[in-house]
Amino acid sequence: MYHTILLAYDGTRECRIALREGADLAVLCGASVVLLSVMPLSLGLSVGEGFNAGEILNADHERYQGILNEGVTRLHQRGLNAHGRLVLGDPVDQVVNVAREIEADLVVLGHSRRTTITRWWRSSLGASLLEELECSILVAQNPGAPTPRESPEASA
C-alpha cells in the first residue's frame, strides 16, 4: 500500500502521535520513512540590536536537530528503515518539495485543536498542502483534546 512515508515532525505531543501512527503504518506496510523537520525562515531573522542572528540560528538548528534525532531514534527502535532531514524554509513548501523528491505515498502530520496549528490548518497554508501534495495525507490528532465545540475558548 505505502512504500515511502514522509513524517513532518517538530517534537510536539501531536507530532509524537503522528510519529507513532506513521510508524505503525510503516511497520504494517514495510515502508521506509523520512522524518522531516522544518526550521521556519523567520527564526533568527528578526532580532534586536546587540543580538547575533547567526548565533540564534545555530542554537535553533541544534535544537531542531536534537528533536529530529530523537524522532529518528524512536523509528529505529521500531525496526524501521528511517532517516531524518532538517531543512530551512516555509513549512508547506518544504513538505511538498521533500514529498515530491522522495516520491512519498503518504504524508503524516500532527494536529492540535488547541494551538496555533488550528489556525494554520484552516488557513490557506493547510489548503496549500491539500492542493500541492500528490499523495495521501494523514492528519493525526490528540484524541483527548477537546473539539472546538467543547473547548472553553469556543464559548467565549
N, C-alpha and C positions, 0 to 999 in steps of 0.2 A: 504494500500500500504506500508507505512512505520510505524513501531511500535516504533523503537528506533533510534534516530538520534544523532550522535556524531558531535559536532561543535568544530573545532580547533580554538582557539581564543587567540589573543595577543594584542587586543585593537587598532590595526591599522585601517585605513579607510577601507581597503579591507576586513579585518576580521569583521568589523562592517556591511559591505554589506553582507558578508556571514552569519553573525548572523541574519540579517533581513530576508534574503532569506530562511535560515534554519528554522527560527521561522515561516515564512509564511507557509512552507510545514508542519511543525509540527502541526500548527493550523488546516490546511486542513485535515490532516490525523489523528489527535488526538494522535500524537506520543509523547512519553516522550523524553526529551532532556538531554544529558550530555554535558556540556561545558568544554572543556579540554584546559588547558594552560600548556605548557611545558617549563620549565626552562632548557636551554641547559647546559650540563655538563661543558662547557667551562667557564661559568660565575663564576667569583671569583677565578678561578684556576690559572690564570697567572697574579699574582700581583707582584709588585716590592717590594724591601726591605722596611721595615717600615710600610707596609700595613698589616692589619689583614684580611686574607681571610674569616674568619668566619663572621666578621662584614659586609664585602661586600656581602657575600652570604645571610646574614639575610636581608640586605637592598634590595637586588634583590628579595628575597622571599616576602617581604612586598609589593614591587611594583607589582609583578606578581599577588599576592593575591588580591590586590586592583583592578587591571584590571579585574580579574576573577569575583570578587564580583559585579563590575559594569555590566558585561555581564549577570550574573545570575539575577540581579535586572531587567534588561531590559526584559528578558524572562518571569519572574514572572509577570511583568506589562502587558504582552500579555496573561496572564492567563494560561501559560504553566506549566506542571509538569517538573521542571528542577532543576538540581543541578550541581555544579561545582567541578572539580578535578584539583588540581595543582600537577604536577609530575616533577621530575628531571630526565633528561636523553636525549638521542638522540630523536629529534622530530619525525622522521619516526618510530623508534622502539616503542615509546610511543603511537603514534596514532594507530599503528597496534595492540599493546597489549591491549589498552583500548577498541578499536573497537571489538576485539575478546571477551574480558571479558564481555562486556555489550551486546554482540550479536547485534551489530548495523546493521541496514538495510541500512543505508546511512551515509557517512562521508561528511561533508561540510567544505571546505577550502576556504580561501580568497587568491586572486592572484592579484599582481600588475605588470603591464608591465614595470614599470619604476624603480623598485627596485631590490635588490639582489635576491628576491624570483624568479624572472625570470630565473636567472642563476641556482637557486636551483631546480626549477621545470624542467628545461631542463636537469639537471644533472642526475646522476644515483640515486640520492635520490628521485626525482619525479618518476622515473621509479620503484624504490623500492616500493613506495606506490601502484602503479598500479599492481605490481606483488604480493605483500603481502596481500593486503586487499581482503577480501572475500565478499565484499558488494559493492554497488554502491558508486560513488564519484561524488559530485557536486563541481565544482570549480567556485566560484563567483568572478567576476571581477568588477573593477571600469569602468562603461560604458563610462565615459568621458575621460578616459586615452587614449593617442594616441597609435595606434598599432605600432609595431616595424618599419613598413614601413613608418609611418607618423612622427615618433619621430626624432628630430634633431640629436640624437646620431646615428641613423641608417645611416644617410647620411655622417657621418664623416669618 
